Amino acid sequence: MLIGYARVSTQDQNSQLQLDALEKAGCERIFEEKASGAQRERPALKEALTFLRDGDTLVVWKLDRLARSLRQLIDTIEALEQRGIGFRSLTESIDTTTSGGRLVFHIFGALAEFERSIIRERTTAGLASARARGRLGGRPRAMSPEDIAVAKTLLANSEISVKEIARRQGVSVSTLYKHIPAARSAGMEADSPGSRDKEA
């Protein structure tokens, strides 16, 4: 059985074009809804996926009607395949019940994996670059009460700069200021022209 799924992005769009195409393709039942692609909850799609049985084929007018991303599209098609359900996209002429259609999705899967590898590589390189510049990657580490107590003790020593204290505590200067507002004035004093003259 061919089962159709139609979706339009906003309430003022008309899904008749999709419905006509799905009916012409031979869909015996069509699930329709109005929801944006970014919307996580899509009741009609969930109902369609639940309704499908082994040997059925899910048909959409266009690939972007089904998924928000290439990864989500591939995951959805793979989940259908495991249940013995085919997939067709009318606009792109893709049919996973044929050898050519399966080949297309193998290529899509390879492209998605390639994209993930590139993102991982860029993230790793970005973190390494940040560490080389003395910055910590990820979310700034919060200071514990013990860290704050130690930092306050170090602040009492005028020979230790705020930057050095932050480095010793493993946090950024802005994080140190956030937990100890008084450190900001200490840092300003250290950077004032008078203090530099004294050091000179």
Contacts in CASP RR format, 6 or more apart in sequence:
PFRMAT RR
TARGET T0000
AUTHOR 0000-0000-0000
METHOD contacts of the structure
MODEL  1
MLIGYARVSTQDQNSQLQLDALEKAGCERIFEEKASGAQRERPALKEALT
FLRDGDTLVVWKLDRLARSLRQLIDTIEALEQRGIGFRSLTESIDTTTSG
GRLVFHIFGALAEFERSIIRERTTAGLASARARGRLGGRPRAMSPEDIAV
AKTLLANSEISVKEIARRQGVSVSTLYKHIPAARSAGMEADSPGSRDKEA
1 28 0 8 1.000
1 29 0 8 1.000
1 53 0 8 1.000
1 55 0 8 1.000
1 56 0 8 1.000
1 57 0 8 1.000
2 25 0 8 1.000
2 26 0 8 1.000
2 27 0 8 1.000
2 28 0 8 1.000
2 56 0 8 1.000
2 57 0 8 1.000
2 59 0 8 1.000
2 88 0 8 1.000
3 27 0 8 1.000
3 28 0 8 1.000
3 29 0 8 1.000
3 30 0 8 1.000
3 31 0 8 1.000
3 48 0 8 1.000
3 51 0 8 1.000
3 52 0 8 1.000
3 56 0 8 1.000
3 57 0 8 1.000
3 58 0 8 1.000
3 59 0 8 1.000
4 22 0 8 1.000
4 27 0 8 1.000
4 29 0 8 1.000
4 30 0 8 1.000
4 31 0 8 1.000
4 48 0 8 1.000
4 58 0 8 1.000
4 59 0 8 1.000
4 60 0 8 1.000
5 30 0 8 1.000
5 31 0 8 1.000
5 32 0 8 1.000
5 44 0 8 1.000
5 45 0 8 1.000
5 48 0 8 1.000
5 58 0 8 1.000
5 59 0 8 1.000
5 60 0 8 1.000
5 65 0 8 1.000
5 66 0 8 1.000
6 15 0 8 1.000
6 18 0 8 1.000
6 19 0 8 1.000
6 22 0 8 1.000
6 30 0 8 1.000
6 31 0 8 1.000
6 32 0 8 1.000
6 33 0 8 1.000
6 60 0 8 1.000
6 61 0 8 1.000
6 65 0 8 1.000
7 15 0 8 1.000
7 18 0 8 1.000
7 32 0 8 1.000
7 33 0 8 1.000
7 34 0 8 1.000
7 35 0 8 1.000
7 37 0 8 1.000
7 42 0 8 1.000
7 44 0 8 1.000
7 45 0 8 1.000
7 65 0 8 1.000
7 66 0 8 1.000
8 14 0 8 1.000
8 15 0 8 1.000
8 18 0 8 1.000
8 34 0 8 1.000
9 34 0 8 1.000
9 35 0 8 1.000
9 36 0 8 1.000
9 37 0 8 1.000
10 34 0 8 1.000
10 36 0 8 1.000
11 34 0 8 1.000
13 34 0 8 1.000
15 32 0 8 1.000
15 34 0 8 1.000
17 61 0 8 1.000
18 32 0 8 1.000
18 61 0 8 1.000
18 62 0 8 1.000
18 65 0 8 1.000
19 30 0 8 1.000
19 32 0 8 1.000
21 61 0 8 1.000
21 90 0 8 1.000
22 30 0 8 1.000
22 59 0 8 1.000
22 60 0 8 1.000
22 61 0 8 1.000
22 90 0 8 1.000
23 30 0 8 1.000
25 59 0 8 1.000
25 88 0 8 1.000
25 90 0 8 1.000
27 59 0 8 1.000
29 51 0 8 1.000
31 44 0 8 1.000
31 45 0 8 1.000
31 47 0 8 1.000
31 48 0 8 1.000
31 51 0 8 1.000
32 44 0 8 1.000
33 42 0 8 1.000
33 43 0 8 1.000
33 44 0 8 1.000
33 45 0 8 1.000
35 41 0 8 1.000
35 42 0 8 1.000
35 44 0 8 1.000
37 64 0 8 1.000
37 68 0 8 1.000
38 68 0 8 1.000
45 66 0 8 1.000
48 58 0 8 1.000
49 58 0 8 1.000
49 80 0 8 1.000
52 58 0 8 1.000
52 80 0 8 1.000
52 83 0 8 1.000
52 85 0 8 1.000
53 85 0 8 1.000
54 83 0 8 1.000
54 84 0 8 1.000
54 85 0 8 1.000
55 84 0 8 1.000
55 85 0 8 1.000
55 86 0 8 1.000
56 85 0 8 1.000
56 86 0 8 1.000
57 85 0 8 1.000
57 86 0 8 1.000
57 87 0 8 1.000
57 88 0 8 1.000
57 95 0 8 1.000
57 97 0 8 1.000
58 66 0 8 1.000
58 80 0 8 1.000
58 85 0 8 1.000
58 86 0 8 1.000
58 87 0 8 1.000
58 88 0 8 1.000
59 87 0 8 1.000
59 88 0 8 1.000
59 89 0 8 1.000
59 90 0 8 1.000
60 66 0 8 1.000
60 87 0 8 1.000
60 88 0 8 1.000
60 89 0 8 1.000
60 90 0 8 1.000
61 89 0 8 1.000
61 90 0 8 1.000
61 91 0 8 1.000
62 89 0 8 1.000
62 90 0 8 1.000
62 91 0 8 1.000
62 92 0 8 1.000
63 73 0 8 1.000
63 89 0 8 1.000
63 91 0 8 1.000
63 92 0 8 1.000
63 94 0 8 1.000
66 73 0 8 1.000
66 76 0 8 1.000
66 89 0 8 1.000
67 73 0 8 1.000
67 76 0 8 1.000
70 108 0 8 1.000
70 109 0 8 1.000
70 111 0 8 1.000
70 112 0 8 1.000
70 115 0 8 1.000
71 112 0 8 1.000
71 116 0 8 1.000
73 108 0 8 1.000
74 105 0 8 1.000
74 108 0 8 1.000
74 109 0 8 1.000
74 112 0 8 1.000
77 87 0 8 1.000
77 96 0 8 1.000
77 105 0 8 1.000
80 86 0 8 1.000
80 87 0 8 1.000
80 96 0 8 1.000
81 87 0 8 1.000
81 96 0 8 1.000
86 95 0 8 1.000
86 96 0 8 1.000
86 97 0 8 1.000
87 94 0 8 1.000
87 95 0 8 1.000
87 96 0 8 1.000
87 97 0 8 1.000
88 94 0 8 1.000
88 95 0 8 1.000
88 96 0 8 1.000
88 97 0 8 1.000
94 101 0 8 1.000
94 104 0 8 1.000
94 105 0 8 1.000
95 101 0 8 1.000
96 102 0 8 1.000
96 105 0 8 1.000
127 137 0 8 1.000
127 138 0 8 1.000
130 136 0 8 1.000
130 137 0 8 1.000
131 137 0 8 1.000
135 172 0 8 1.000
136 170 0 8 1.000
136 171 0 8 1.000
136 172 0 8 1.000
140 171 0 8 1.000
140 172 0 8 1.000
140 174 0 8 1.000
140 175 0 8 1.000
141 170 0 8 1.000
141 171 0 8 1.000
141 175 0 8 1.000
142 175 0 8 1.000
142 179 0 8 1.000
143 151 0 8 1.000
143 169 0 8 1.000
143 171 0 8 1.000
143 175 0 8 1.000
143 176 0 8 1.000
143 179 0 8 1.000
147 169 0 8 1.000
147 171 0 8 1.000
147 179 0 8 1.000
148 179 0 8 1.000
148 180 0 8 1.000
150 169 0 8 1.000
151 165 0 8 1.000
151 169 0 8 1.000
151 176 0 8 1.000
151 179 0 8 1.000
151 180 0 8 1.000
151 183 0 8 1.000
152 180 0 8 1.000
154 160 0 8 1.000
154 165 0 8 1.000
154 168 0 8 1.000
155 162 0 8 1.000
155 165 0 8 1.000
155 180 0 8 1.000
155 182 0 8 1.000
155 183 0 8 1.000
155 186 0 8 1.000
158 190 0 8 1.000
161 187 0 8 1.000
161 190 0 8 1.000
162 173 0 8 1.000
162 176 0 8 1.000
162 183 0 8 1.000
162 186 0 8 1.000
162 187 0 8 1.000
162 190 0 8 1.000
163 173 0 8 1.000
165 176 0 8 1.000
165 183 0 8 1.000
166 172 0 8 1.000
166 173 0 8 1.000
166 175 0 8 1.000
166 176 0 8 1.000
169 176 0 8 1.000
176 183 0 8 1.000
177 183 0 8 1.000
177 184 0 8 1.000
189 195 0 8 1.000
END
